[in-house]
Amino acid sequence: MSLKSDIEKGLWDELSESAQKKAEKYLDTSRLGRGGKLKVAINEEAYAQARKDYGYFALVSNKAEDCFEALRKYRLREKIEEAFKDTKNRLDGTRTRVRDGDILKGRMFCQFVGLGYQCFLHAKIKELKEKLELSLSDKKLAEKDKD
């Protein structure tokens, strides 16, 4: 509601980028007539969806880790499940087209190894991004080298 009142007061340019994104998602704006008053209404569908997803969840582990690292690994699990779903739905995984169980096991093993490499590649890309961000923040590095 405070975001709505700020927009009605004409403070759009003073809002942070994240606040502007929230406003675009959860608020509908329109002008009444030419140069008329700005009307701001709540986007009921987006608000209802956000309320549905609002809440808490607990991630329990038997391995002591940093909470953000545990959450990152948990979210990685979701990507693996999504990849299996894609294999089943989009890559003709529902029809195995194999003659016996050994060939099926081999095919599933190859898909699993492929998913493992994909996860490994994502981890290496993340490490590389972190190294690049660290080197770009170095003040001694020339602008030409940063580009």
C-alpha positions in Angstrom: 0.0 0.0 0.0 2.9 2.3 0.7 4.2 1.6 -2.8 0.8 2.4 -4.2 0.7 5.7 -2.4 4.2 6.7 -3.5 3.2 6.1 -7.1 0.1 8.2 -6.7 2.2 11.0 -5.3 4.3 10.9 -8.4 7.5 9.4 -6.8 8.1 6.7 -9.5 11.6 8.0 -10.4 12.6 7.9 -6.7 11.7 4.2 -6.3 14.4 1.6 -6.3 14.7 -0.8 -9.2 13.2 -3.6 -7.2 10.3 -1.5 -6.0 9.6 -0.5 -9.6 9.6 -4.2 -10.6 7.2 -5.0 -7.8 4.9 -2.1 -8.8 4.9 -3.3 -12.4 3.9 -6.8 -11.3 1.4 -6.0 -8.5 -0.1 -2.6 -9.5 -2.1 -1.5 -12.5 -1.8 2.2 -13.4 -3.9 4.4 -15.7 -4.6 8.1 -16.2 -8.1 9.4 -16.1 -8.6 11.6 -19.2 -5.9 13.7 -20.8 -3.4 14.8 -18.1 -5.8 13.6 -15.5 -5.1 12.1 -12.1 -3.1 8.9 -12.0 -5.2 5.9 -10.9 -3.4 3.0 -9.3 -5.2 -0.3 -8.6 -3.9 -3.6 -7.2 -3.5 -6.4 -9.7 -5.7 -8.9 -7.9 -4.5 -12.0 -9.9 -0.8 -11.3 -9.2 -1.6 -10.5 -5.6 -3.6 -13.7 -5.2 -0.7 -15.8 -6.7 1.8 -14.2 -4.4 -0.3 -14.8 -1.4 -0.7 -18.5 -2.4 3.0 -18.9 -2.6 3.8 -16.9 0.6 5.0 -18.7 3.6 7.8 -20.5 5.3 9.6 -23.7 4.6 12.2 -25.6 6.6 15.2 -27.4 5.1 16.4 -30.1 7.5 19.8 -31.8 6.9 21.9 -34.2 8.8 25.1 -32.6 7.5 26.2 -29.3 9.1 26.6 -26.7 6.3 26.2 -23.1 5.7 22.5 -22.4 5.3 22.9 -20.7 1.9 25.0 -23.5 0.5 22.4 -26.0 1.7 19.7 -24.0 0.0 21.7 -23.8 -3.2 22.1 -27.5 -3.3 18.4 -28.0 -2.6 17.6 -25.8 -5.5 20.0 -27.7 -7.7 17.9 -30.8 -6.9 14.9 -29.1 -8.4 16.8 -28.5 -11.6 17.7 -32.2 -11.8 14.1 -33.2 -11.3 13.1 -30.7 -14.0 15.7 -32.2 -16.3 14.2 -35.7 -15.7 10.7 -34.3 -16.5 12.0 -32.7 -19.7 13.6 -36.0 -20.7 10.3 -37.8 -20.1 8.0 -35.3 -21.7 10.1 -33.6 -24.5 12.9 -36.0 -25.3 10.7 -39.1 -25.9 11.5 -40.6 -22.5 8.0 -42.0 -22.0 8.6 -44.6 -24.7 11.8 -46.3 -24.0 12.0 -48.3 -27.3 14.3 -50.9 -25.9 14.1 -54.6 -26.1 15.2 -55.6 -22.7 15.9 -54.3 -19.2 19.7 -54.0 -19.6 19.4 -51.6 -22.5 16.9 -49.6 -20.5 19.3 -49.4 -17.6 22.1 -48.3 -19.9 20.0 -45.6 -21.5 18.9 -44.3 -18.1 22.5 -44.4 -16.8 23.7 -42.3 -19.8 20.9 -39.8 -19.2 21.9 -39.6 -15.5 25.6 -39.1 -16.4 24.6 -36.4 -18.8 22.7 -34.6 -16.0 25.7 -35.0 -13.7 27.9 -33.3 -16.3 25.3 -30.5 -16.7 25.3 -29.9 -13.0 29.1 -29.9 -12.9 29.2 -27.4 -15.8 26.7 -25.1 -14.0 28.9 -25.2 -10.9 32.1 -24.4 -12.9 30.3 -21.5 -14.6 29.3 -20.1 -11.3 32.9 -20.3 -10.0 34.1 -18.6 -13.1 31.5 -15.8 -12.7 32.6 -15.3 -9.1 36.3 -15.1 -10.2 35.5 -12.6 -12.9 33.5 -10.4 -10.6 36.4 -10.5 -8.2 38.9 -9.5 -10.8 36.6 -6.8 -12.3 36.3 -5.2 -8.8 40.1 -4.9 -8.7 41.0 -1.2 -8.8 44.5 -1.8 -10.2 43.1 -3.4 -13.4 42.9 -1.1 -16.4 39.5 -0.3 -18.0 40.8 -1.8 -21.3 41.6 -5.1 -19.5 38.2 -5.1 -17.8 36.4 -4.7 -21.1 
